[in-house]
Amino acid sequence: MHELGITQSIVAACCERCGTARVSRVTVEIGRLCAVMPDAVRFCFDVCARGIALEGAELQIIDLPGRGRCRDCGREMDMDDLLACCDCGAFGLECIGGQELRIRSMEVFETTEGL
């Protein structure tokens, strides 16, 4: 399950950025064509975040649709998998969206220390 390693990388990147602040929410974009299962990332997130600044943080996953462009007729369309074909009958669509996997944002709790 490569989602565990991916989730560990997400958590590590967030910890590197948040310093000592507690994280309340992490928003991640996962494209449908990137071969990552959002439910598996969600499951792994709580395990990976245990005992660190992300413990208890909400994980918000934005599902990005797959998009393709026909190399023959130029038509753009939604894709559910990389083996999709165009209505014109052509195979091998060019993937133009849905392979993304990125951290979109991270929210931290405000601290009132030093005030």
DABEL-V638142 format. One record per backbone hydrogen bond with DSSP energy under -0.5 kcal/mol. NH is the residue of the N-H (numbers start at 0). CO is the residue of the C=O. E is the energy in kcal/mol with one decimal. If there is no record, write none. Layout:
# DABEL-V638142
nh=NH co=CO e=E
nh=NH co=CO e=E
This chain:
# DABEL-V638142
nh=3 co=0 e=-1.1
nh=4 co=0 e=-0.5
nh=5 co=1 e=-2.1
nh=6 co=2 e=-2.7
nh=7 co=3 e=-2.4
nh=8 co=4 e=-1.8
nh=9 co=5 e=-2.1
nh=10 co=6 e=-2.7
nh=11 co=7 e=-2.4
nh=12 co=8 e=-2.4
nh=13 co=9 e=-2.2
nh=14 co=10 e=-2.5
nh=15 co=11 e=-2.2
nh=16 co=12 e=-1.4
nh=17 co=13 e=-2.3
nh=18 co=14 e=-1.1
nh=20 co=17 e=-2.0
nh=22 co=52 e=-2.3
nh=23 co=106 e=-2.9
nh=24 co=106 e=-1.5
nh=25 co=57 e=-2.8
nh=26 co=104 e=-2.7
nh=27 co=25 e=-0.5
nh=27 co=59 e=-2.9
nh=28 co=101 e=-3.1
nh=29 co=27 e=-0.5
nh=29 co=61 e=-2.6
nh=30 co=99 e=-3.3
nh=31 co=63 e=-2.5
nh=32 co=97 e=-2.7
nh=33 co=30 e=-1.5
nh=33 co=97 e=-0.5
nh=37 co=35 e=-0.7
nh=39 co=36 e=-0.6
nh=40 co=36 e=-1.9
nh=41 co=37 e=-2.5
nh=42 co=38 e=-2.1
nh=43 co=39 e=-2.5
nh=44 co=40 e=-2.1
nh=45 co=41 e=-1.0
nh=46 co=42 e=-0.9
nh=47 co=43 e=-2.9
nh=48 co=44 e=-2.2
nh=49 co=45 e=-0.6
nh=49 co=46 e=-0.7
nh=51 co=48 e=-1.7
nh=54 co=51 e=-2.2
nh=56 co=53 e=-2.5
nh=57 co=23 e=-2.7
nh=59 co=25 e=-3.1
nh=59 co=57 e=-0.6
nh=60 co=58 e=-0.5
nh=61 co=27 e=-3.0
nh=61 co=59 e=-0.5
nh=62 co=60 e=-0.6
nh=63 co=29 e=-2.1
nh=63 co=61 e=-0.6
nh=65 co=78 e=-0.7
nh=66 co=96 e=-2.6
nh=67 co=76 e=-2.9
nh=68 co=93 e=-2.5
nh=69 co=74 e=-2.8
nh=73 co=69 e=-1.2
nh=76 co=67 e=-2.4
nh=78 co=65 e=-2.4
nh=83 co=80 e=-1.2
nh=85 co=89 e=-2.5
nh=88 co=85 e=-1.9
nh=91 co=83 e=-0.5
nh=92 co=83 e=-0.8
nh=93 co=68 e=-3.0
nh=94 co=92 e=-0.5
nh=95 co=66 e=-2.4
nh=95 co=93 e=-0.5
nh=96 co=66 e=-1.3
nh=101 co=28 e=-2.0
nh=103 co=26 e=-2.5
nh=103 co=101 e=-0.7
nh=104 co=26 e=-1.5
nh=106 co=24 e=-3.1
nh=108 co=21 e=-2.8
nh=114 co=111 e=-1.7
